[in-house]
Amino acid sequence: MNTTIRGLLAKFGKLPVAIDEVADDADLYAVGLTSFASVQLMLGIEDAFDIEFPDNLLNRKSFASISAIAKTVDLIQDSRKVA
């Protein structure tokens, strides 16, 4: 999953550094992720994983790092399995 997220960050994140230089737990906003880019990233993640972010997960914390994004995607996928 992290590989897919890294690819999406490379495509939509518009980061000023190579995604390969960003650790999974690095603060993406400190690295240069903007609010606009995070929205584009969210749309890319929704398409790639066939999910929809609920309103309660549309926050800076959900997109703070590659690890946080992966946890958020897992949470959404797990909630679909239960429903």
Backbone as JSON Lines, residues from 0, in Angstrom:
{"i":0,"aa":"M","n":[0.82,-1.2,0.0],"ca":[0.0,0.0,0.0],"c":[0.87,1.26,0.0]}
{"i":1,"aa":"N","n":[1.96,1.24,0.78],"ca":[2.8,2.43,0.85],"c":[3.4,2.77,-0.51]}
{"i":2,"aa":"T","n":[3.68,1.76,-1.32],"ca":[4.22,2.01,-2.66],"c":[3.2,2.75,-3.51]}
{"i":3,"aa":"T","n":[1.95,2.35,-3.43],"ca":[0.87,3.03,-4.17],"c":[0.72,4.46,-3.67]}
{"i":4,"aa":"I","n":[0.74,4.64,-2.37],"ca":[0.61,5.99,-1.79],"c":[1.78,6.86,-2.23]}
{"i":5,"aa":"R","n":[2.98,6.32,-2.24],"ca":[4.15,7.08,-2.7],"c":[3.99,7.49,-4.16]}
{"i":6,"aa":"G","n":[3.47,6.59,-4.98],"ca":[3.24,6.92,-6.38],"c":[2.22,8.04,-6.53]}
{"i":7,"aa":"L","n":[1.18,7.99,-5.73],"ca":[0.16,9.03,-5.77],"c":[0.72,10.36,-5.27]}
{"i":8,"aa":"L","n":[1.55,10.31,-4.25],"ca":[2.2,11.53,-3.76],"c":[3.1,12.13,-4.82]}
{"i":9,"aa":"A","n":[3.82,11.27,-5.52],"ca":[4.69,11.76,-6.59],"c":[3.87,12.43,-7.69]}
{"i":10,"aa":"K","n":[2.7,11.88,-7.96],"ca":[1.85,12.41,-9.03],"c":[1.08,13.67,-8.62]}
{"i":11,"aa":"F","n":[0.52,13.65,-7.41],"ca":[-0.38,14.73,-6.99],"c":[0.18,15.66,-5.91]}
{"i":12,"aa":"G","n":[1.21,15.21,-5.19],"ca":[1.68,15.96,-4.02],"c":[2.45,17.22,-4.33]}
{"i":13,"aa":"K","n":[3.05,17.29,-5.54],"ca":[3.83,18.47,-5.92],"c":[4.87,18.83,-4.86]}
{"i":14,"aa":"L","n":[5.49,17.8,-4.27],"ca":[6.5,18.03,-3.24],"c":[7.79,18.54,-3.86]}
{"i":15,"aa":"P","n":[8.5,19.41,-3.15],"ca":[9.75,19.95,-3.68],"c":[10.93,18.98,-3.54]}
{"i":16,"aa":"V","n":[10.69,17.81,-2.98],"ca":[11.72,16.78,-2.83],"c":[11.23,15.49,-3.48]}
{"i":17,"aa":"A","n":[12.17,14.62,-3.83],"ca":[11.8,13.32,-4.4],"c":[11.1,12.49,-3.34]}
{"i":18,"aa":"I","n":[10.04,11.81,-3.73],"ca":[9.27,11.01,-2.78],"c":[10.12,9.92,-2.14]}
{"i":19,"aa":"D","n":[11.14,9.46,-2.84],"ca":[12.04,8.44,-2.3],"c":[12.83,8.95,-1.1]}
{"i":20,"aa":"E","n":[12.94,10.25,-0.97],"ca":[13.67,10.85,0.14],"c":[12.8,11.08,1.37]}
{"i":21,"aa":"V","n":[11.51,10.77,1.27],"ca":[10.57,11.03,2.35],"c":[10.3,9.73,3.12]}
{"i":22,"aa":"A","n":[10.57,9.75,4.41],"ca":[10.31,8.57,5.26],"c":[8.8,8.38,5.43]}
{"i":23,"aa":"D","n":[8.41,7.15,5.7],"ca":[6.98,6.85,5.86],"c":[6.32,7.66,6.97]}
{"i":24,"aa":"D","n":[7.09,8.0,8.0],"ca":[6.51,8.74,9.12],"c":[6.85,10.24,9.1]}
{"i":25,"aa":"A","n":[7.44,10.71,8.0],"ca":[7.78,12.14,7.89],"c":[6.52,12.98,7.74]}
{"i":26,"aa":"D","n":[6.55,14.18,8.32],"ca":[5.43,15.12,8.23],"c":[5.37,15.66,6.8]}
{"i":27,"aa":"L","n":[4.36,15.25,6.06],"ca":[4.24,15.65,4.66],"c":[4.04,17.15,4.49]}
{"i":28,"aa":"Y","n":[3.39,17.78,5.45],"ca":[3.18,19.23,5.36],"c":[4.49,19.97,5.58]}
{"i":29,"aa":"A","n":[5.35,19.44,6.45],"ca":[6.66,20.05,6.66],"c":[7.54,19.88,5.42]}
{"i":30,"aa":"V","n":[7.31,18.8,4.68],"ca":[8.08,18.52,3.47],"c":[7.59,19.39,2.31]}
{"i":31,"aa":"G","n":[6.36,19.91,2.39],"ca":[5.87,20.8,1.34],"c":[4.5,20.5,0.79]}
{"i":32,"aa":"L","n":[3.77,19.54,1.37],"ca":[2.41,19.25,0.91],"c":[1.5,20.43,1.23]}
{"i":33,"aa":"T","n":[0.78,20.91,0.24],"ca":[-0.15,22.03,0.44],"c":[-1.57,21.5,0.62]}
{"i":34,"aa":"S","n":[-2.45,22.36,1.06],"ca":[-3.85,21.97,1.22],"c":[-4.45,21.58,-0.13]}
{"i":35,"aa":"F","n":[-4.14,22.35,-1.17],"ca":[-4.66,22.03,-2.5],"c":[-4.15,20.67,-2.97]}
{"i":36,"aa":"A","n":[-2.86,20.42,-2.78],"ca":[-2.28,19.14,-3.19],"c":[-2.87,17.99,-2.39]}
{"i":37,"aa":"S","n":[-3.19,18.23,-1.12],"ca":[-3.77,17.16,-0.31],"c":[-5.17,16.78,-0.82]}
{"i":38,"aa":"V","n":[-5.9,17.75,-1.34],"ca":[-7.21,17.44,-1.93],"c":[-7.03,16.61,-3.2]}
{"i":39,"aa":"Q","n":[-6.07,16.99,-4.04],"ca":[-5.79,16.22,-5.25],"c":[-5.32,14.81,-4.88]}
{"i":40,"aa":"L","n":[-4.5,14.71,-3.85],"ca":[-4.03,13.41,-3.37],"c":[-5.2,12.57,-2.88]}
{"i":41,"aa":"M","n":[-6.1,13.18,-2.12],"ca":[-7.27,12.46,-1.61],"c":[-8.09,11.87,-2.76]}
{"i":42,"aa":"L","n":[-8.31,12.66,-3.8],"ca":[-9.07,12.18,-4.95],"c":[-8.35,11.02,-5.63]}
{"i":43,"aa":"G","n":[-7.04,11.12,-5.73],"ca":[-6.26,10.04,-6.31],"c":[-6.32,8.76,-5.47]}
{"i":44,"aa":"I","n":[-6.28,8.92,-4.16],"ca":[-6.37,7.77,-3.25],"c":[-7.75,7.13,-3.36]}
{"i":45,"aa":"E","n":[-8.79,7.95,-3.41],"ca":[-10.14,7.4,-3.56],"c":[-10.25,6.56,-4.82]}
{"i":46,"aa":"D","n":[-9.71,7.05,-5.92],"ca":[-9.74,6.3,-7.18],"c":[-8.91,5.03,-7.1]}
{"i":47,"aa":"A","n":[-7.7,5.14,-6.58],"ca":[-6.78,4.01,-6.55],"c":[-7.27,2.87,-5.66]}
{"i":48,"aa":"F","n":[-7.89,3.21,-4.54],"ca":[-8.32,2.19,-3.59],"c":[-9.83,1.96,-3.6]}
{"i":49,"aa":"D","n":[-10.54,2.62,-4.5],"ca":[-11.99,2.49,-4.61],"c":[-12.68,2.7,-3.26]}
{"i":50,"aa":"I","n":[-12.34,3.83,-2.65],"ca":[-12.92,4.2,-1.36],"c":[-13.44,5.63,-1.44]}
{"i":51,"aa":"E","n":[-14.14,6.03,-0.39],"ca":[-14.57,7.43,-0.26],"c":[-14.26,7.86,1.17]}
{"i":52,"aa":"F","n":[-13.55,8.98,1.29],"ca":[-13.22,9.49,2.61],"c":[-14.47,10.05,3.27]}
{"i":53,"aa":"P","n":[-14.81,9.57,4.47],"ca":[-15.93,10.18,5.2],"c":[-15.49,11.55,5.74]}
{"i":54,"aa":"D","n":[-16.44,12.41,5.97],"ca":[-16.15,13.76,6.44],"c":[-15.26,13.78,7.68]}
{"i":55,"aa":"N","n":[-15.46,12.84,8.6],"ca":[-14.7,12.86,9.85],"c":[-13.21,12.53,9.65]}
{"i":56,"aa":"L","n":[-12.85,12.01,8.47],"ca":[-11.44,11.72,8.2],"c":[-10.81,12.71,7.22]}
{"i":57,"aa":"L","n":[-11.55,13.73,6.85],"ca":[-11.02,14.78,5.97],"c":[-10.36,15.85,6.82]}
{"i":58,"aa":"N","n":[-9.17,15.52,7.29],"ca":[-8.44,16.45,8.15],"c":[-6.94,16.29,7.93]}
{"i":59,"aa":"R","n":[-6.22,17.23,8.44],"ca":[-4.77,17.26,8.27],"c":[-4.09,16.02,8.84]}
{"i":60,"aa":"K","n":[-4.61,15.51,9.94],"ca":[-4.03,14.33,10.6],"c":[-4.06,13.11,9.68]}
{"i":61,"aa":"S","n":[-5.12,12.95,8.91],"ca":[-5.25,11.79,8.01],"c":[-4.21,11.79,6.9]}
{"i":62,"aa":"F","n":[-3.67,12.96,6.57],"ca":[-2.71,13.11,5.48],"c":[-1.34,13.57,5.98]}
{"i":63,"aa":"A","n":[-1.09,13.43,7.27],"ca":[0.13,13.94,7.87],"c":[1.39,13.23,7.41]}
{"i":64,"aa":"S","n":[1.27,11.95,7.09],"ca":[2.44,11.16,6.68],"c":[1.96,10.0,5.8]}
{"i":65,"aa":"I","n":[2.9,9.34,5.19],"ca":[2.55,8.16,4.39],"c":[1.93,7.1,5.3]}
{"i":66,"aa":"S","n":[2.5,6.93,6.48],"ca":[1.95,5.97,7.44],"c":[0.54,6.34,7.86]}
{"i":67,"aa":"A","n":[0.29,7.63,8.09],"ca":[-1.05,8.09,8.49],"c":[-2.05,7.85,7.37]}
{"i":68,"aa":"I","n":[-1.65,8.1,6.14],"ca":[-2.54,7.85,5.0],"c":[-2.87,6.37,4.91]}
{"i":69,"aa":"A","n":[-1.86,5.52,5.06],"ca":[-2.08,4.07,4.99],"c":[-3.04,3.61,6.09]}
{"i":70,"aa":"K","n":[-2.87,4.13,7.3],"ca":[-3.77,3.78,8.41],"c":[-5.19,4.25,8.12]}
{"i":71,"aa":"T","n":[-5.32,5.42,7.55],"ca":[-6.65,5.95,7.22],"c":[-7.32,5.1,6.15]}
{"i":72,"aa":"V","n":[-6.58,4.74,5.12],"ca":[-7.12,3.88,4.06],"c":[-7.54,2.53,4.65]}
{"i":73,"aa":"D","n":[-6.69,1.96,5.51],"ca":[-7.03,0.69,6.17],"c":[-8.32,0.83,6.97]}
{"i":74,"aa":"L","n":[-8.44,1.92,7.7],"ca":[-9.64,2.16,8.52],"c":[-10.89,2.22,7.65]}
{"i":75,"aa":"I","n":[-10.8,2.93,6.54],"ca":[-11.95,3.04,5.63],"c":[-12.29,1.68,5.03]}
{"i":76,"aa":"Q","n":[-11.27,0.94,4.6],"ca":[-11.5,-0.37,4.01],"c":[-12.09,-1.33,5.05]}
{"i":77,"aa":"D","n":[-11.58,-1.29,6.27],"ca":[-12.11,-2.16,7.32],"c":[-13.55,-1.83,7.65]}
{"i":78,"aa":"S","n":[-13.9,-0.55,7.65],"ca":[-15.28,-0.16,7.97],"c":[-16.24,-0.63,6.86]}
{"i":79,"aa":"R","n":[-15.74,-0.75,5.63],"ca":[-16.59,-1.25,4.54],"c":[-16.84,-2.74,4.69]}
{"i":80,"aa":"K","n":[-15.86,-3.47,5.24],"ca":[-16.02,-4.91,5.44],"c":[-17.06,-5.2,6.49]}
{"i":81,"aa":"V","n":[-17.15,-4.34,7.5],"ca":[-18.1,-4.51,8.6],"c":[-19.51,-4.19,8.15]}
{"i":82,"aa":"A","n":[-19.63,-3.17,7.31],"ca":[-20.96,-2.68,6.88],"c":[-21.68,-3.66,6.0]}
